[in-house]
Amino acid sequence: MTATGKWLIVTADDFGISRGVNRGIVEAHRDGVLTSTSLMVNRPASAEAAALARACPALSVGVHLELDPSDPDAIPAELARQLARFVALVGAPPTHVDSHHDVHRDPRALPHVRAWARRVGARVRGYSDVGHISKFYGQWGGETHLEQISVDGLLRIVDAELRDDNNVTELTCHPGYVEPGFASSYAAERETEVHTLCDPRVRLGLTDRNIRLVGFRDLLENAA
């Protein structure tokens, strides 16, 4: 990446957690600014998610780990199992690594995750040359704040957090559609995120700010 400007990866967590979330993530990629997603290989909709990803060749797919830090001795085997499941589903190694509720940041899990990620050649969220923005989220202090995940809210976050040219930053999001029986404290907010990410004003705003959208796969190809 030699052109000047800012580089933004937009990553959806929770791919595979439900069919409704899968649908929202794919819509935000095809019709919006989403460039990457992170797959939960243990969840019932993971096989459907992988099939949808195969139909979206520009979508970078990483792994959204689910780990139990209270048993650190079991983590290496669990990492190996989740990687094997990921490769079986996706047909390729993950382009990046993160985790449900950021459990990979737990000091009991982090050394194992970082060592494992080095072996598979994937960047770990928060521990690589890619910056990370987590503020695009519609709940704060136990209350819903849809203004935080509106078009204006997203562009305000970008203005505040993306300061330097020639740096890559990842913005995480949680788009999706809520179906009956979907158990999550973050539910209605997901649909708002879909609408925001697909709003043409977001893409136009990024273009006006000289921000280029990229995926984690682009970083891997550039380094090759």
Buried (B, 14 or more C-beta within 10 A) or exposed (E): EEEEBBBBBBBBBBBBBBBBBBBBBBBBBEEBBBBBBBBBBBBEBBEBBBEBBEEBEEBBBBBBBBBEBEEBEEBEEBBEEBBEBBBEBBEEBBBBBBBBEEBBBBEBBBEBBBEBBEEBEBBBBBBBEBBBBBBBBBBEEEEBBBEBBBBEBBBBBBEEBBEEEEBBBBBBBBBBBBEEEBEBEBBEBBBBBBBBBBBEEBBEBBEEBEBBBBBBBBBBEEEE
